[in-house]
Amino acid sequence: MKNTRSNIMAATRKLIVEKGYSDMTTKDVAKEAQVNEVTLFRQFGSKKELLLTTLKEAEWIPSVNKEIYDQFQWDLTSDLRLMMEAYLTQVTPEIVRFSLGLRAQEIYQETMPYIEKIPTAFIQTLEDYLIRMKSKKQVKIHDPKKSAEIIFSSMIGFAFLHAYSSSDQYEKEVEIFISDAIDQFINGLI
């Protein structure tokens, strides 16, 4: 039963990436999960409930691991690299396409809280880090929150720009982006 449920939710994620919520049908999900459509409705009730359950039980939502604080060296270059790698490792082109598929008008209000978790967590981590670096007199910034938002915006912009890149191409571009972005931020922050 649990395996069937997991298969249905995995199929839902896959089809949202491929088609978006509006174009995905419960028939498509059932076929992809190799179950009867009745099984899908018995377990989830409706297409919308299937999506919301998939989001609630999500392993897909990128998050900031609290242990990242233990990994900080309090060196701007290495710590920005650590945070950018953590974000861009999790926010793959597939995750970006999934989040784009969740923006259908008929479900937007219900899905936004899940989508908003990602930037909130990463921006807060960046802001906390910059506040600490400012208190250590390692950076000269006036507003750590705005600086965190700028750094995060560049990461999310990069991720969305490469939403349809191949995995190999994305991995190559990530390394170049991180190095170039850090260089730009360091020259602007120190």
Contacts in CASP RR format, 6 or more apart in sequence:
PFRMAT RR
TARGET T0000
AUTHOR 0000-0000-0000
METHOD contacts of the structure
MODEL  1
MKNTRSNIMAATRKLIVEKGYSDMTTKDVAKEAQVNEVTLFRQFGSKKEL
LLTTLKEAEWIPSVNKEIYDQFQWDLTSDLRLMMEAYLTQVTPEIVRFSL
GLRAQEIYQETMPYIEKIPTAFIQTLEDYLIRMKSKKQVKIHDPKKSAEI
IFSSMIGFAFLHAYSSSDQYEKEVEIFISDAIDQFINGLI
4 33 0 8 1.000
4 35 0 8 1.000
4 39 0 8 1.000
4 43 0 8 1.000
5 43 0 8 1.000
7 33 0 8 1.000
7 34 0 8 1.000
7 35 0 8 1.000
8 29 0 8 1.000
8 30 0 8 1.000
8 33 0 8 1.000
8 35 0 8 1.000
8 39 0 8 1.000
8 40 0 8 1.000
8 43 0 8 1.000
8 44 0 8 1.000
8 50 0 8 1.000
9 50 0 8 1.000
9 53 0 8 1.000
9 54 0 8 1.000
9 57 0 8 1.000
10 33 0 8 1.000
11 29 0 8 1.000
11 30 0 8 1.000
11 32 0 8 1.000
11 33 0 8 1.000
12 24 0 8 1.000
12 29 0 8 1.000
12 50 0 8 1.000
12 51 0 8 1.000
12 54 0 8 1.000
13 54 0 8 1.000
13 60 0 8 1.000
13 98 0 8 1.000
14 32 0 8 1.000
15 24 0 8 1.000
15 28 0 8 1.000
15 29 0 8 1.000
15 32 0 8 1.000
16 24 0 8 1.000
16 51 0 8 1.000
16 98 0 8 1.000
16 101 0 8 1.000
16 102 0 8 1.000
17 94 0 8 1.000
17 97 0 8 1.000
17 98 0 8 1.000
17 101 0 8 1.000
19 28 0 8 1.000
20 100 0 8 1.000
20 101 0 8 1.000
20 102 0 8 1.000
20 104 0 8 1.000
21 51 0 8 1.000
21 101 0 8 1.000
21 102 0 8 1.000
21 104 0 8 1.000
21 106 0 8 1.000
21 107 0 8 1.000
22 104 0 8 1.000
22 106 0 8 1.000
24 47 0 8 1.000
25 47 0 8 1.000
26 37 0 8 1.000
26 40 0 8 1.000
26 41 0 8 1.000
26 47 0 8 1.000
26 50 0 8 1.000
27 37 0 8 1.000
29 40 0 8 1.000
29 47 0 8 1.000
29 50 0 8 1.000
30 36 0 8 1.000
30 37 0 8 1.000
30 39 0 8 1.000
30 40 0 8 1.000
33 40 0 8 1.000
40 50 0 8 1.000
44 50 0 8 1.000
44 53 0 8 1.000
48 106 0 8 1.000
48 107 0 8 1.000
48 110 0 8 1.000
51 102 0 8 1.000
51 107 0 8 1.000
51 110 0 8 1.000
51 111 0 8 1.000
52 110 0 8 1.000
55 61 0 8 1.000
55 102 0 8 1.000
55 111 0 8 1.000
55 114 0 8 1.000
58 114 0 8 1.000
60 95 0 8 1.000
60 98 0 8 1.000
61 114 0 8 1.000
61 117 0 8 1.000
61 118 0 8 1.000
62 87 0 8 1.000
62 90 0 8 1.000
62 91 0 8 1.000
62 95 0 8 1.000
62 118 0 8 1.000
62 122 0 8 1.000
63 90 0 8 1.000
63 117 0 8 1.000
63 118 0 8 1.000
63 121 0 8 1.000
64 86 0 8 1.000
64 121 0 8 1.000
64 122 0 8 1.000
64 124 0 8 1.000
64 125 0 8 1.000
65 86 0 8 1.000
68 82 0 8 1.000
68 83 0 8 1.000
68 86 0 8 1.000
68 125 0 8 1.000
71 82 0 8 1.000
72 79 0 8 1.000
72 82 0 8 1.000
72 129 0 8 1.000
73 79 0 8 1.000
74 132 0 8 1.000
74 133 0 8 1.000
74 136 0 8 1.000
74 138 0 8 1.000
76 133 0 8 1.000
76 138 0 8 1.000
76 139 0 8 1.000
76 185 0 8 1.000
76 186 0 8 1.000
76 189 0 8 1.000
76 190 0 8 1.000
77 182 0 8 1.000
77 186 0 8 1.000
79 129 0 8 1.000
80 151 0 8 1.000
80 181 0 8 1.000
80 182 0 8 1.000
80 185 0 8 1.000
80 186 0 8 1.000
81 178 0 8 1.000
81 182 0 8 1.000
83 122 0 8 1.000
83 125 0 8 1.000
83 126 0 8 1.000
83 129 0 8 1.000
84 155 0 8 1.000
84 178 0 8 1.000
84 181 0 8 1.000
84 182 0 8 1.000
85 174 0 8 1.000
85 178 0 8 1.000
87 122 0 8 1.000
87 152 0 8 1.000
87 155 0 8 1.000
87 159 0 8 1.000
88 155 0 8 1.000
88 158 0 8 1.000
88 159 0 8 1.000
88 174 0 8 1.000
88 177 0 8 1.000
88 178 0 8 1.000
91 118 0 8 1.000
91 155 0 8 1.000
91 156 0 8 1.000
91 159 0 8 1.000
92 167 0 8 1.000
92 170 0 8 1.000
93 159 0 8 1.000
93 162 0 8 1.000
93 163 0 8 1.000
93 164 0 8 1.000
93 165 0 8 1.000
93 167 0 8 1.000
93 170 0 8 1.000
95 159 0 8 1.000
96 159 0 8 1.000
96 160 0 8 1.000
96 162 0 8 1.000
96 163 0 8 1.000
97 163 0 8 1.000
97 164 0 8 1.000
99 115 0 8 1.000
99 118 0 8 1.000
100 163 0 8 1.000
102 111 0 8 1.000
102 114 0 8 1.000
102 115 0 8 1.000
103 111 0 8 1.000
103 115 0 8 1.000
119 152 0 8 1.000
119 156 0 8 1.000
122 152 0 8 1.000
122 155 0 8 1.000
123 145 0 8 1.000
123 148 0 8 1.000
123 149 0 8 1.000
123 152 0 8 1.000
124 148 0 8 1.000
126 147 0 8 1.000
126 148 0 8 1.000
126 151 0 8 1.000
126 152 0 8 1.000
127 144 0 8 1.000
127 145 0 8 1.000
127 147 0 8 1.000
127 148 0 8 1.000
129 148 0 8 1.000
130 139 0 8 1.000
130 141 0 8 1.000
130 144 0 8 1.000
130 147 0 8 1.000
130 148 0 8 1.000
131 144 0 8 1.000
133 139 0 8 1.000
134 140 0 8 1.000
134 141 0 8 1.000
134 144 0 8 1.000
138 190 0 8 1.000
139 189 0 8 1.000
139 190 0 8 1.000
140 189 0 8 1.000
140 190 0 8 1.000
141 147 0 8 1.000
141 189 0 8 1.000
147 189 0 8 1.000
151 181 0 8 1.000
151 185 0 8 1.000
154 181 0 8 1.000
155 181 0 8 1.000
158 173 0 8 1.000
158 174 0 8 1.000
158 177 0 8 1.000
158 181 0 8 1.000
162 169 0 8 1.000
162 170 0 8 1.000
162 173 0 8 1.000
165 173 0 8 1.000
END
